Amino acid sequence: MTATGPAAPMAGSAVDASADQATMGAATSFRRLSERTLPHAAPDVVRPDYDRASTRIGTVHFGPGAFHRAHQAFYFDRLLEQDTGRAICAVSLKSSLVRDALAPQDGLYTLIELDAHPTLRVIGAIREALVAAEDPRLVSARLAAPDTSLVTITVTEKGYCLDGGGELDFDHPDIAHDLRHPEGPRSLIGWLARGLQLRHERGLAPCLIVSCDNLPDNGVTLRRAVLAFAARRDPALARWIEERARFPRTMVDSITPATDSALRSSVAQALQLQDAWPVQRERFVQWVVEETDAATQPDWESVGVTLSRDVSAYERAKLRLLNGAHSALAYLGLLAGLETVAQAMAEPMLRAFIERLMIEDIQPTLGAPRGAELAAYTRSILYRFENPAMRHQLAQIAWDGSQKLPIRLLGTIADAIRDRRPLARLALAVAAWMHFIRSRVALGMPIVDPLGEQLAVCGRRATGDSRHDLPMFLDLPGIFPANLARHAEFIRALGDAYDSIAARGPLAALALA
C-alpha cells in the first residue's frame, strides 16, 4: 500500500466465518459482489457513477459500522462523482469483521433505502479497510499521507473514553495505555493524537476532524479530549493542535436498523449477487456540519450536506426529540414484549405516550433550529418511527444505555427541574431502563453496555422496590450527575415510576404518567 496516489485494492483476509455462513446460506447460487461481478448485478441497482480505479483516498474514517456505511459513505459516494480525491480508508479500532467482510468484495457493499418503494445502491466509496490493532503502521501512514485531509468518526459515545463530566478519562485503560505507548494506540483519542503528531513532524497541515457521534457539542468535546491527551504527551503538539486543527460540530440523522440474515437474503435476491454485509436505513438522511475555515474540506453542500453556524440547535433537537424518544420507546417496548420500533408505535397507549413526551416534555427545552419548526420536526419523527418498511430492533436502540441516557434524557430532566416542569413521563423512561436491566438479568441475557458487569450486579440485587433499588442505580459511576441523583423531586418521580412499572407493568404504568 502506498500512502499517496490512487487507492490500492482492498487489503484484508478471508471473510469472517460466522458472517460468511450467515450470508451465504441464504443464496448460495449467487456469485459474490465484487468489482468483477458488479456488471452482472440486477439492472435496476444503482451503481457508482465514477471510475473507482482513478480515485484517491482523502478520508480516514474511524468506526466503519452500519451507520457510517449507510450515511457518511453514501455522501462520499456522491462526492466522488466530482472529486476523485475523496475515497475512504475505513479503520476499525479492534474488530476485523468489517474488513473481513468487505475485503473479498473490493470494498463494495449494498445500501437499501427503505420505504414503500425501496432503492438498492452499491456504494463504492470505501477503497481500503484496516484494523488498527493489527496494522498500526498502515493506519499511521494513512493518517500522515499528504492526500489525507479529512478524518471522520462514528465510534459511538463509549469510544471517546470520557468520564461522567464529559472530560477525557485518564484512568480509562486504553487512554493509560496510549500515554505509555503513543506509537501503537488503542483508543480513538490516542490515534487522533498520533496522526496529528505525525503531520506536525512532517510539516503537513492537520486534517479536518469531524465527529459524527451523538455527543453534545461533539466537535468541542472531541477537541477538548484530544488537547488534554496531547498536553500530557507533548505541550508543543497541544499548542499546534489548539492553533491549527479544526473540530467542527456536526449533527447526523438517519434511522439505521442492524443487518440480519433476512436483510442479507432479500438483498441477495434483489441484487442477484451475494453481499456479506449489506446495510439498510430509512430514505430520510441528514448531515449538518458547522461552517469552518478549513481550506481542504469537501464541497459539502454539493451533495446535500447542510452547512450551519449553529449546529448545536439541530443537534440538541435531534438528540432529545429523536434519540430521547427512541430510548424511551425501546425500554418501554421491550418490557411490553415488543421487538421493533414499528410494533411499539402500533401500540396505541405507547404511541400516545411518546407523542406527549416529545410535545409536552422535550419540545419546551429546545430552541428551534434555523429554518426548522419543532412541531413539524416532531411530526416527521413520529412518521419515521411508524414506517412499516423498517424493522428497527428495539434491542439495538437499548444497547449502551449508561452512555446514552445522560445525553438523550438526563439533560432534558435537568432542564425540566430548572423550569419547574412535570417529570412523570421523563422519569418513567429512566425507570424503564432500570427495569430493562432487571429483566435482562432475570432472563440470563447479556447486557451490552460498557458498565455491563456493574449493571448486572444491580440487576441481580434488585427487588423491584424503588427504596431498595434506586440507590444502587443512582450510585453507578458516570451516569447520573450528583445534583440530579440527590434531587428530591427527581428521586420521588423516579421512585413512583419505578414502583408503578413493577406493580402494573409498563403499558398500564403509561396511563399514570
Secondary structure, 3 states (H helix, E strand, C coil): CCCCCECCCCCCCCCCHHHHHHHHCCCCCCCECCCCCHHHCCCCCECCCCCHHHCEEEEEEECCCHHHHHCHHHHHHHHCCCCCCCEEEEEECCCCHHHHHHHHHCCCEEEEEECCCCEEEEECCEEEEEECCCCHHHHHHHHCCCCCCEEEECCCHHHHCECCCCCECCCCHHHHHHHHCCCCCCCHHHHHHHHHHHHHHCCCCCCEEEECCCCCCHHHHHHHHHHHHHHHHCHHHHHHHHHHCECCCEEEECCCCCCCHHHHHHHHHHHCCECCCCEEEECCCEEEEECCCCCCCCCHHHHCCEEECCHHHHHHHHHHHHHHHHHHHHHHHHHCCCCEHHHHHCCHHHHHHHHHHHHHHHHHHCCCCCCCCHHHHHHHHHHHHCCCCCCCEHHHHHCCHHHHHHHHHHHHHHHHHHCCCCCHHHHHHHHHHHHHHHHHHHCCCCCCCCCHHHHHHHHHHCCCCHHHHHHHHHCCCCCCCHHHHCCHHHHHHHHHHHHHHHHHCHHHHHCCC
